Amino acid sequence: MPRFVIERDLPGAGNLSPEQLRGISQTSCDVLRGMGPEIQWQQSYVTNDKIYCVYIAPNEDMIREHATKGGFPANSISKVAMVIDPTTAE
């Protein structure tokens, strides 16, 4: 199943409280439950003004549907072509 990286512009994201992040996460999980098991949220990285999310989904359209239903921006969606890590250098 393809993996995608989603860039979400969210000014002030790095200043969100744990409670606010919990609420965003709960909304995302609620939407995912309603969409079925084909789309999965792996993890997200919060920076000062953006959130980068990693999802597994059959296609980009499903990622966009999740964003629309959850009220989340999806400013950029990129399909992961390859994953590398330090062991790639060996």
TIKE-203382 format. One line per field, with one value per atom (N, C-alpha, C): residue number from 1; residue in three letters; atom name; x, y, z. Coordinates in steps of 0.1 Angstrom, whole numbers, plus 5000, padded with zeros to 4 digits. Layout:
seq c(NUM/...)
type c(ALA/...)
atom c(CA/...)
xx c(X/...)
yy c(Y/...)
zz c(Z/...)
***
This chain:
seq c(1/1/1/2/2/2/3/3/3/4/4/4/5/5/5/6/6/6/7/7/7/8/8/8/9/9/9/10/10/10/11/11/11/12/12/12/13/13/13/14/14/14/15/15/15/16/16/16/17/17/17/18/18/18/19/19/19/20/20/20/21/21/21/22/22/22/23/23/23/24/24/24/25/25/25/26/26/26/27/27/27/28/28/28/29/29/29/30/30/30/31/31/31/32/32/32/33/33/33/34/34/34/35/35/35/36/36/36/37/37/37/38/38/38/39/39/39/40/40/40/41/41/41/42/42/42/43/43/43/44/44/44/45/45/45/46/46/46/47/47/47/48/48/48/49/49/49/50/50/50/51/51/51/52/52/52/53/53/53/54/54/54/55/55/55/56/56/56/57/57/57/58/58/58/59/59/59/60/60/60/61/61/61/62/62/62/63/63/63/64/64/64/65/65/65/66/66/66/67/67/67/68/68/68/69/69/69/70/70/70/71/71/71/72/72/72/73/73/73/74/74/74/75/75/75/76/76/76/77/77/77/78/78/78/79/79/79/80/80/80/81/81/81/82/82/82/83/83/83/84/84/84/85/85/85/86/86/86/87/87/87/88/88/88/89/89/89/90/90/90)
type c(MET/MET/MET/PRO/PRO/PRO/ARG/ARG/ARG/PHE/PHE/PHE/VAL/VAL/VAL/ILE/ILE/ILE/GLU/GLU/GLU/ARG/ARG/ARG/ASP/ASP/ASP/LEU/LEU/LEU/PRO/PRO/PRO/GLY/GLY/GLY/ALA/ALA/ALA/GLY/GLY/GLY/ASN/ASN/ASN/LEU/LEU/LEU/SER/SER/SER/PRO/PRO/PRO/GLU/GLU/GLU/GLN/GLN/GLN/LEU/LEU/LEU/ARG/ARG/ARG/GLY/GLY/GLY/ILE/ILE/ILE/SER/SER/SER/GLN/GLN/GLN/THR/THR/THR/SER/SER/SER/CYS/CYS/CYS/ASP/ASP/ASP/VAL/VAL/VAL/LEU/LEU/LEU/ARG/ARG/ARG/GLY/GLY/GLY/MET/MET/MET/GLY/GLY/GLY/PRO/PRO/PRO/GLU/GLU/GLU/ILE/ILE/ILE/GLN/GLN/GLN/TRP/TRP/TRP/GLN/GLN/GLN/GLN/GLN/GLN/SER/SER/SER/TYR/TYR/TYR/VAL/VAL/VAL/THR/THR/THR/ASN/ASN/ASN/ASP/ASP/ASP/LYS/LYS/LYS/ILE/ILE/ILE/TYR/TYR/TYR/CYS/CYS/CYS/VAL/VAL/VAL/TYR/TYR/TYR/ILE/ILE/ILE/ALA/ALA/ALA/PRO/PRO/PRO/ASN/ASN/ASN/GLU/GLU/GLU/ASP/ASP/ASP/MET/MET/MET/ILE/ILE/ILE/ARG/ARG/ARG/GLU/GLU/GLU/HIS/HIS/HIS/ALA/ALA/ALA/THR/THR/THR/LYS/LYS/LYS/GLY/GLY/GLY/GLY/GLY/GLY/PHE/PHE/PHE/PRO/PRO/PRO/ALA/ALA/ALA/ASN/ASN/ASN/SER/SER/SER/ILE/ILE/ILE/SER/SER/SER/LYS/LYS/LYS/VAL/VAL/VAL/ALA/ALA/ALA/MET/MET/MET/VAL/VAL/VAL/ILE/ILE/ILE/ASP/ASP/ASP/PRO/PRO/PRO/THR/THR/THR/THR/THR/THR/ALA/ALA/ALA/GLU/GLU/GLU)
atom c(N/CA/C/N/CA/C/N/CA/C/N/CA/C/N/CA/C/N/CA/C/N/CA/C/N/CA/C/N/CA/C/N/CA/C/N/CA/C/N/CA/C/N/CA/C/N/CA/C/N/CA/C/N/CA/C/N/CA/C/N/CA/C/N/CA/C/N/CA/C/N/CA/C/N/CA/C/N/CA/C/N/CA/C/N/CA/C/N/CA/C/N/CA/C/N/CA/C/N/CA/C/N/CA/C/N/CA/C/N/CA/C/N/CA/C/N/CA/C/N/CA/C/N/CA/C/N/CA/C/N/CA/C/N/CA/C/N/CA/C/N/CA/C/N/CA/C/N/CA/C/N/CA/C/N/CA/C/N/CA/C/N/CA/C/N/CA/C/N/CA/C/N/CA/C/N/CA/C/N/CA/C/N/CA/C/N/CA/C/N/CA/C/N/CA/C/N/CA/C/N/CA/C/N/CA/C/N/CA/C/N/CA/C/N/CA/C/N/CA/C/N/CA/C/N/CA/C/N/CA/C/N/CA/C/N/CA/C/N/CA/C/N/CA/C/N/CA/C/N/CA/C/N/CA/C/N/CA/C/N/CA/C/N/CA/C/N/CA/C/N/CA/C/N/CA/C/N/CA/C/N/CA/C/N/CA/C/N/CA/C/N/CA/C/N/CA/C/N/CA/C/N/CA/C/N/CA/C/N/CA/C/N/CA/C)
xx c(5009/5000/5009/5006/5014/5014/5025/5027/5028/5022/5022/5027/5033/5037/5028/5021/5012/5018/5019/5023/5011/5009/4998/5003/4999/5003/4994/5000/4992/5000/4999/5007/5005/5016/5016/5015/5017/5015/5024/5036/5046/5042/5032/5028/5015/5010/4997/4999/4990/4991/4989/4993/4990/4975/4967/4952/4947/4953/4949/4954/4966/4971/4963/4958/4950/4937/4931/4918/4920/4930/4933/4935/4942/4944/4931/4923/4910/4901/4901/4893/4898/4911/4917/4913/4914/4911/4896/4888/4873/4870/4876/4874/4879/4891/4897/4888/4883/4874/4862/4857/4845/4849/4862/4866/4870/4873/4876/4891/4895/4909/4919/4914/4924/4933/4929/4937/4942/4955/4961/4970/4969/4978/4990/5002/5014/5019/5022/5027/5028/5030/5031/5042/5047/5058/5053/5054/5049/5061/5061/5071/5065/5072/5067/5054/5053/5042/5036/5040/5035/5034/5025/5025/5027/5037/5040/5035/5026/5019/5023/5024/5027/5015/5010/4998/5000/4993/4993/4978/4977/4964/4965/4954/4955/4957/4954/4955/4955/4959/4959/4944/4935/4921/4916/4920/4916/4922/4934/4941/4933/4930/4922/4908/4902/4889/4890/4900/4903/4905/4913/4915/4902/4894/4882/4872/4870/4861/4866/4879/4885/4887/4885/4887/4902/4911/4925/4930/4940/4946/4955/4956/4965/4971/4981/4987/4996/5001/5010/5008/5006/5006/5016/5025/5036/5036/5036/5037/5052/5054/5068/5073/5084/5089/5098/5105/5115/5118/5121/5125/5140/5148/5162/5165/5175/5179/5194/5201/5215/5220/5211/5215/5216/5210/5211/5226/5234/5248/5257/5252/5260/5261)
yy c(4988/5000/5012/5022/5034/5042/5049/5058/5072/5082/5096/5104/5115/5126/5138/5143/5154/5166/5177/5190/5198/5202/5209/5223/5234/5247/5250/5253/5256/5266/5279/5289/5287/5287/5285/5271/5262/5247/5244/5249/5246/5251/5260/5265/5259/5249/5242/5235/5235/5229/5214/5206/5191/5188/5196/5194/5197/5208/5211/5200/5195/5184/5171/5169/5157/5159/5171/5173/5171/5176/5174/5159/5152/5138/5130/5134/5127/5129/5141/5143/5135/5135/5127/5112/5107/5092/5089/5099/5097/5096/5105/5105/5092/5088/5075/5063/5063/5051/5051/5062/5063/5059/5061/5058/5043/5036/5022/5020/5007/5003/5006/5010/5012/5024/5034/5046/5045/5047/5046/5058/5064/5074/5068/5070/5065/5074/5086/5096/5110/5120/5134/5141/5151/5159/5173/5179/5193/5202/5212/5222/5236/5246/5259/5263/5261/5266/5255/5243/5232/5219/5210/5196/5187/5178/5169/5155/5149/5137/5126/5114/5102/5093/5090/5081/5070/5059/5048/5048/5048/5049/5044/5039/5034/5045/5058/5068/5082/5092/5106/5111/5106/5111/5108/5096/5092/5101/5106/5115/5128/5133/5146/5144/5133/5131/5132/5126/5126/5141/5148/5163/5171/5168/5176/5172/5160/5156/5160/5161/5165/5180/5187/5201/5205/5196/5198/5204/5213/5216/5204/5203/5194/5201/5210/5219/5212/5201/5193/5178/5170/5155/5149/5142/5135/5120/5113/5098/5095/5086/5082/5072/5075/5066/5056/5060/5051/5056/5047/5050/5046/5056/5053/5056/5050/5053/5050/5051/5049/5035/5025/5012/5011/5021/5022/5024/5030/5033/5021/5011/4999/4990)
zz c(5000/5000/5000/4992/4991/5004/5006/5018/5013/5020/5016/5027/5024/5033/5030/5040/5038/5046/5039/5045/5048/5061/5065/5070/5063/5068/5080/5092/5104/5112/5109/5116/5131/5138/5153/5157/5148/5152/5164/5164/5174/5188/5188/5201/5206/5199/5203/5216/5225/5238/5236/5246/5245/5243/5250/5248/5234/5228/5214/5205/5207/5198/5200/5213/5215/5208/5208/5201/5186/5180/5166/5163/5171/5169/5171/5180/5182/5170/5165/5153/5141/5139/5128/5130/5142/5144/5142/5146/5144/5129/5121/5107/5101/5105/5100/5103/5115/5118/5109/5105/5096/5082/5078/5064/5062/5073/5071/5072/5072/5075/5063/5052/5041/5042/5051/5053/5068/5069/5083/5085/5097/5101/5108/5104/5110/5121/5117/5127/5121/5129/5124/5132/5125/5130/5131/5143/5144/5144/5135/5135/5139/5138/5142/5135/5121/5114/5105/5107/5098/5106/5101/5106/5094/5095/5084/5089/5081/5085/5075/5081/5072/5073/5062/5061/5051/5053/5043/5038/5024/5018/5004/4998/4985/4974/4977/4967/4974/4966/4971/4974/4966/4968/4982/4987/5001/5011/5009/5018/5018/5006/5005/5011/5010/5016/5032/5037/5052/5056/5048/5052/5051/5041/5040/5051/5054/5065/5079/5081/5094/5095/5084/5084/5085/5080/5081/5067/5067/5054/5049/5036/5030/5019/5022/5012/5002/5006/4997/5001/4991/4993/4984/4989/4981/4984/4973/4974/4977/4987/4990/4980/4973/4963/4969/4980/4986/5000/5009/5023/5024/5029/5032/5046/5052/5065/5066/5078/5078/5073/5074/5069/5054/5047/5033/5028/5037/5034/5035/5041/5043/5030)
***
